[in-house]
Amino acid sequence: MRIISIKTIKDFWEKPKYKDSEQALRAWFFEVKKEEWKSPNDVKNKYKNASVVGNGRIVFNVKGNKYRLIVAIRYKFKIVFIRFIGTHSEYDRINEKNI
């Protein structure tokens, strides 16, 4: 899968208060880069704790659910768009289907 964009992920972990997310986000990035998902079921087979929330969005729990990562996936084009990265409480203040 092609992930757009690594810069969004790096900008997040480079903030001092989110520095502890770097290792988990790097691992997620390199794992997903190797995938060839064709449907949400493929994602769920790899990441059992991922949530399919509709509108092409998948929510991943990062670092033991301390952080949430929302992506929009276009399976036909094998593209994963980073839509949101934040703490669990920041995630609670957004609408994951529209972000």
Beta strands, then each sheet from edge to edge (+ up, - down):
strand 1: 2-4
strand 2: 51-54
strand 3: 57-62
strand 4: 67-74
strand 5: 79-87
sheet 1: 1+ 5+ 4- 3+ 2-
end
